[in-house]
Amino acid sequence: MNILNLKNGLDVFDDEEETCVSNGPKVHIRIQARNGKKSITSVSGLAEDLDLKKILKSFKKTLKCNGAILSDEELGKIIQLQGDHRVMVRDFLIGQEINSPDDIIVHGF
């Protein structure tokens, strides 16, 4: 037996969905360019049972920016923040244990 290919009886390099562990829906953090150097960070896919107003208030206070909550038919509720705050939003969601690192997808890198 090859030790590199087997771990607990499973193939480590097997790409089947059964070996992938996902805790829930994915949270997408995107950046949209405005005019000039300005940009907007949008956070979609957060759980519906979360209080988005409190999360937005915390974002605005810690990141020193303005923001809003938008409703979309396909994506649900979206938090928009002024500026490029992708890394800090990801770190906030992980630090406050709102989402796990595996459930967060940061676009634009």
N, CA, C and O of each residue as an XYZ file, in Angstrom:
436
protein
N       0.817     -1.183      0.000
C       0.000      0.000      0.000
C       0.861      1.246      0.000
O       1.905      1.306      0.650
N       0.408      2.224     -0.731
C       1.109      3.482     -0.787
C       0.543      4.403      0.286
O      -0.639      4.745      0.250
N       1.366      4.802      1.229
C       0.911      5.619      2.356
C       0.496      7.010      1.883
O      -0.406      7.608      2.470
N       1.124      7.534      0.849
C       0.791      8.869      0.370
C      -0.603      8.934     -0.233
O      -1.248      9.980     -0.161
N      -1.078      7.868     -0.814
C      -2.376      7.884     -1.478
C      -3.531      7.483     -0.566
O      -4.694      7.709     -0.900
N      -3.219      6.896      0.570
C      -4.298      6.453      1.447
C      -4.197      7.136      2.807
O      -3.123      7.220      3.402
N      -5.318      7.610      3.273
C      -5.393      8.182      4.602
C      -6.714      7.716      5.191
O      -7.782      8.109      4.721
N      -6.645      6.892      6.204
C      -7.829      6.301      6.829
C      -8.671      5.526      5.816
O      -9.898      5.508      5.920
N      -8.040      4.898      4.854
C      -8.761      4.083      3.891
C      -9.355      4.868      2.734
O      -9.963      4.262      1.852
N      -9.207      6.203      2.695
C      -9.752      7.018      1.617
C      -8.625      7.581      0.773
O      -7.534      7.849      1.276
N      -8.888      7.754     -0.487
C      -7.916      8.344     -1.389
C      -7.875      9.848     -1.145
O      -8.896     10.522     -1.284
N      -6.717     10.378     -0.785
C      -6.570     11.797     -0.474
C      -6.813     12.655     -1.701
O      -7.325     13.768     -1.574
N      -6.468     12.180     -2.866
C      -6.570     12.965     -4.081
C      -7.894     12.757     -4.805
O      -8.062     13.218     -5.933
N      -8.818     12.077     -4.176
C     -10.125     11.839     -4.762
C     -10.953     13.116     -4.669
O     -11.059     13.697     -3.589
N     -11.546     13.567     -5.783
C     -12.280     14.820     -5.831
C     -13.779     14.641     -5.702
O     -14.530     15.526     -6.112
N     -14.236     13.548     -5.157
C     -15.660     13.336     -4.999
C     -16.210     14.262     -3.922
O     -15.490     14.670     -3.011
N     -17.500     14.590     -4.038
C     -18.129     15.480     -3.081
C     -18.272     14.848     -1.706
O     -18.416     15.570     -0.719
N     -18.238     13.541     -1.609
C     -18.390     12.876     -0.322
C     -17.234     13.189      0.611
O     -17.429     13.244      1.825
N     -16.025     13.396      0.076
C     -14.876     13.680      0.916
C     -14.779     15.159      1.255
O     -14.043     15.519      2.174
N     -15.495     16.031      0.547
C     -15.469     17.458      0.830
C     -16.454     17.757      1.955
O     -17.580     17.258      1.951
N     -16.031     18.563      2.907
C     -16.877     18.925      4.034
C     -17.294     20.376      3.870
O     -16.448     21.260      3.741
N     -18.595     20.621      3.875
C     -19.129     21.969      3.774
C     -20.135     22.165      4.898
O     -21.006     21.323      5.116
N     -20.012     23.282      5.611
C     -20.879     23.525      6.754
C     -22.179     24.208      6.385
O     -23.118     24.184      7.180
N     -22.274     24.811      5.223
C     -23.501     25.509      4.867
C     -23.332     26.264      3.559
O     -22.411     25.993      2.788
N     -24.227     27.212      3.316
C     -24.144     27.979      2.071
C     -22.902     28.870      2.059
O     -22.396     29.275      3.105
N     -22.439     29.158      0.880
C     -21.241     29.969      0.710
C     -21.565     31.456      0.815
O     -22.609     31.907      0.345
N     -20.672     32.204      1.429
C     -20.765     33.655      1.519
C     -19.799     34.224      0.493
O     -18.618     33.875      0.485
N     -20.300     35.102     -0.377
C     -19.483     35.690     -1.427
C     -19.177     37.136     -1.075
O     -20.077     37.919     -0.773
N     -17.883     37.483     -1.118
C     -17.438     38.852     -0.879
C     -16.840     39.346     -2.194
O     -15.836     38.819     -2.673
N     -17.478     40.372     -2.770
C     -17.055     40.875     -4.082
C     -16.712     42.350     -3.999
O     -17.093     43.045     -3.057
N     -15.984     42.810     -5.005
C     -15.692     44.229     -5.140
C     -16.211     44.693     -6.492
O     -16.076     43.999     -7.500
N     -16.806     45.876     -6.493
C     -17.303     46.479     -7.726
C     -16.644     47.838     -7.878
O     -16.619     48.630     -6.936
N     -16.116     48.110     -9.049
C     -15.471     49.395     -9.299
C     -16.513     50.472     -9.555
O     -17.485     50.256    -10.278
N     -16.298     51.622     -8.959
C     -17.131     52.791     -9.239
C     -16.315     53.707    -10.139
O     -15.603     53.228    -11.021
N     -16.406     54.990     -9.935
C     -15.635     55.912    -10.764
C     -14.297     56.217    -10.097
O     -14.216     56.375     -8.879
N     -13.261     56.295    -10.910
C     -11.930     56.595    -10.389
C     -11.388     55.479     -9.519
O     -11.403     54.311     -9.906
N     -10.911     55.847     -8.342
C     -10.364     54.869     -7.404
C     -11.416     54.303     -6.463
O     -11.107     53.435     -5.646
N     -12.629     54.770     -6.561
C     -13.694     54.361     -5.643
C     -14.171     52.943     -5.955
O     -14.150     52.504     -7.105
N     -14.601     52.235     -4.906
C     -15.107     50.882     -5.086
C     -16.147     50.567     -4.011
O     -16.267     51.275     -3.011
N     -16.890     49.495     -4.243
C     -17.915     49.027     -3.319
C     -17.656     47.559     -3.015
O     -17.431     46.766     -3.928
N     -17.684     47.195     -1.746
C     -17.575     45.806     -1.327
C     -18.972     45.293     -1.028
O     -19.711     45.910     -0.261
N     -19.342     44.158     -1.635
C     -20.663     43.582     -1.383
C     -20.502     42.187     -0.775
O     -19.651     41.399     -1.189
N     -21.350     41.907      0.223
C     -21.332     40.641      0.940
C     -22.696     39.996      0.754
O     -23.705     40.538      1.204
N     -22.735     38.833      0.090
C     -24.005     38.144     -0.141
C     -23.894     36.704      0.335
O     -22.799     36.150      0.435
N     -25.036     36.114      0.626
C     -25.077     34.719      1.027
C     -25.046     34.501      2.529
O     -24.888     33.368      2.981
N     -25.195     35.569      3.314
C     -25.238     35.399      4.764
C     -26.545     34.713      5.161
O     -27.553     34.832      4.464
N     -26.520     34.014      6.256
C     -27.702     33.280      6.722
C     -28.839     34.250      7.011
O     -28.614     35.379      7.447
N     -30.066     33.792      6.762
C     -31.232     34.647      6.925
C     -31.566     34.917      8.387
O     -32.232     35.906      8.691
N     -31.118     34.060      9.292
C     -31.442     34.250     10.701
C     -30.522     35.250     11.402
O     -30.720     35.537     12.582
N     -29.522     35.785     10.702
C     -28.617     36.769     11.283
C     -29.268     38.149     11.288
O     -30.102     38.453     10.435
N     -28.881     38.983     12.257
C     -29.351     40.362     12.307
C     -28.391     41.210     11.469
O     -27.347     41.645     11.956
N     -28.755     41.440     10.205
C     -27.875     42.150      9.284
C     -27.684     43.610      9.678
O     -26.648     44.201      9.373
N     -28.664     44.195     10.347
C     -28.522     45.586     10.778
C     -27.405     45.730     11.803
O     -26.641     46.694     11.754
N     -27.300     44.778     12.735
C     -26.224     44.824     13.726
C     -24.869     44.567     13.080
O     -23.874     45.199     13.436
N     -24.833     43.636     12.129
C     -23.579     43.348     11.431
C     -23.137     44.564     10.635
O     -21.958     44.919     10.645
N     -24.078     45.209      9.940
C     -23.748     46.411      9.166
C     -23.256     47.520     10.085
O     -22.288     48.208      9.758
N     -23.902     47.702     11.218
C     -23.486     48.736     12.161
C     -22.071     48.480     12.651
O     -21.279     49.414     12.779
N     -21.749     47.225     12.926
C     -20.405     46.873     13.365
C     -19.379     47.098     12.257
O     -18.289     47.610     12.512
N     -19.732     46.711     11.012
C     -18.848     46.970      9.871
C     -18.560     48.461      9.746
O     -17.406     48.866      9.609
N     -19.607     49.273      9.794
C     -19.459     50.710      9.610
C     -18.588     51.332     10.693
O     -17.816     52.253     10.426
N     -18.715     50.825     11.914
C     -17.947     51.381     13.022
C     -16.482     50.957     12.958
O     -15.591     51.785     13.143
N     -16.226     49.674     12.698
C     -14.847     49.184     12.699
C     -14.084     49.580     11.437
O     -12.883     49.845     11.499
N     -14.769     49.625     10.293
C     -14.100     49.928      9.031
C     -14.119     51.413      8.686
O     -13.464     51.846      7.738
N     -14.881     52.196      9.469
C     -14.998     53.641      9.259
C     -15.437     53.961      7.832
O     -14.783     54.715      7.112
N     -16.565     53.366      7.450
C     -17.113     53.592      6.114
C     -18.633     53.606      6.219
O     -19.188     53.324      7.281
N     -19.295     53.929      5.137
C     -20.744     53.901      5.092
C     -21.188     52.620      4.399
O     -20.401     51.985      3.697
N     -22.448     52.240      4.596
C     -22.942     51.026      3.983
C     -24.455     50.974      3.979
O     -25.130     51.825      4.558
N     -24.973     49.949      3.307
C     -26.422     49.777      3.192
C     -26.742     48.304      3.029
O     -25.881     47.496      2.680
N     -28.013     47.968      3.293
C     -28.516     46.618      3.070
C     -29.474     46.681      1.899
O     -30.438     47.446      1.918
N     -29.210     45.876      0.877
C     -30.048     45.819     -0.312
C     -30.745     44.468     -0.390
O     -30.238     43.468      0.117
N     -31.904     44.448     -1.025
C     -32.628     43.197     -1.244
C     -32.603     42.854     -2.719
O     -32.889     43.699     -3.567
N     -32.257     41.600     -3.027
C     -32.221     41.116     -4.395
C     -33.084     39.862     -4.463
O     -33.113     39.065     -3.526
N     -33.789     39.695     -5.585
C     -34.671     38.539     -5.730
C     -33.902     37.227     -5.754
O     -34.340     36.245     -5.157
N     -32.749     37.196     -6.443
C     -31.973     35.967     -6.568
C     -31.040     35.739     -5.379
O     -30.949     34.622     -4.870
N     -30.348     36.786     -4.936
C     -29.304     36.638     -3.923
C     -29.791     36.885     -2.505
O     -29.067     36.584     -1.556
N     -30.975     37.416     -2.331
C     -31.476     37.716     -0.992
C     -30.956     39.065     -0.523
O     -30.864     40.007     -1.310
N     -30.619     39.160      0.750
C     -30.120     40.407      1.335
C     -28.624     40.527      1.091
O     -27.876     39.562      1.253
N     -28.193     41.733      0.696
C     -26.792     42.006      0.386
C     -26.344     43.197      1.216
O     -27.050     44.202      1.297
N     -25.171     43.088      1.833
C     -24.574     44.217      2.538
C     -23.578     44.872      1.595
O     -22.692     44.206      1.059
N     -23.724     46.185      1.392
C     -22.774     46.937      0.563
C     -22.025     47.925      1.436
O     -22.622     48.627      2.252
N     -20.706     47.973      1.257
C     -19.847     48.882      2.006
C     -19.034     49.727      1.042
O     -18.611     49.247     -0.009
N     -18.816     50.985      1.400
C     -17.996     51.849      0.566
C     -16.532     51.513      0.793
O     -16.072     51.452      1.933
N     -15.800     51.295     -0.291
C     -14.376     51.000     -0.214
C     -14.084     49.520     -0.407
O     -14.988     48.689     -0.495
N     -12.791     49.216     -0.469
C     -12.328     47.834     -0.644
C     -12.003     47.264      0.730
O     -10.942     47.546      1.287
N     -12.914     46.461      1.278
C     -12.752     45.889      2.610
C     -12.887     44.370      2.580
O     -13.359     43.781      3.552
N     -12.483     43.724      1.487
C     -12.681     42.283      1.340
C     -11.985     41.477      2.423
O     -12.594     40.590      3.021
N     -10.734     41.768      2.680
C      -9.963     40.993      3.655
C     -10.480     41.235      5.064
O     -10.602     40.295      5.849
N     -10.786     42.484      5.392
C     -11.258     42.797      6.739
C     -12.646     42.220      7.010
O     -12.933     41.809      8.134
N     -13.510     42.185      5.990
C     -14.834     41.585      6.152
C     -14.699     40.082      6.372
O     -15.383     39.512      7.222
N     -13.817     39.441      5.607
C     -13.582     38.004      5.787
C     -13.060     37.716      7.196
O     -13.531     36.792      7.860
N     -12.091     38.503      7.647
C     -11.538     38.304      8.980
C     -12.584     38.543     10.068
O     -12.582     37.854     11.088
N     -13.475     39.508      9.862
C     -14.540     39.787     10.816
C     -15.500     38.606     10.903
O     -15.858     38.184     12.003
N     -15.920     38.068      9.761
C     -16.862     36.949      9.753
C     -16.268     35.706     10.406
O     -16.976     34.954     11.076
N     -14.980     35.493     10.212
C     -14.307     34.351     10.837
C     -14.083     34.604     12.319
O     -14.289     33.709     13.139
N     -13.663     35.814     12.673
C     -13.382     36.147     14.070
C     -14.613     36.118     14.951
O     -14.530     35.714     16.111
N     -15.755     36.538     14.426
C     -16.997     36.533     15.185
C     -17.728     35.194     15.102
O     -18.826     35.042     15.637
N     -17.112     34.233     14.430
C     -17.642     32.875     14.261
C     -19.020     32.874     13.601
O     -19.884     32.064     13.940
N     -19.211     33.800     12.649
C     -20.437     33.828     11.863
C     -20.357     32.771     10.774
O     -21.334     32.070     10.509
N     -19.195     32.655     10.145
C     -18.949     31.645      9.111
C     -17.576     31.044      9.319
O     -16.709     31.647      9.952
N     -17.385     29.845      8.779
C     -16.074     29.211      8.822
C     -15.276     29.651      7.593
O     -15.869     30.088      6.607
N     -13.965     29.547      7.632
C     -13.151     29.964      6.489
C     -13.470     29.201      5.204
O     -13.280     29.734      4.111
N     -13.949     27.967      5.319
C     -14.269     27.175      4.139
C     -15.529     27.667      3.442
O     -15.719     27.407      2.254
N     -16.391     28.375      4.164
C     -17.665     28.828      3.601
C     -17.590     30.221      2.991
O     -18.592     30.714      2.475
N     -16.422     30.870      3.038
C     -16.296     32.244      2.543
C     -15.467     32.228      1.265
O     -14.370     31.671      1.220
N     -16.023     32.856      0.220
C     -15.325     32.986     -1.061
C     -15.099     34.469     -1.322
O     -16.048     35.249     -1.402
N     -13.827     34.849     -1.452
C     -13.471     36.238     -1.712
C     -13.138     36.345     -3.202
O     -12.218     35.682     -3.680
N     -13.876     37.171     -3.931
C     -13.667     37.350     -5.360
C     -12.773     38.551     -5.613
O     -12.747     39.494     -4.822
N     -12.055     38.513     -6.701
C     -11.277     39.668     -7.126
C      -9.810     39.600     -6.809
O      -9.103     40.588     -7.010
N      -9.309     38.470     -6.316
C      -7.871     38.351     -6.043
C      -7.225     37.516     -7.113
O      -6.015     37.291     -7.074
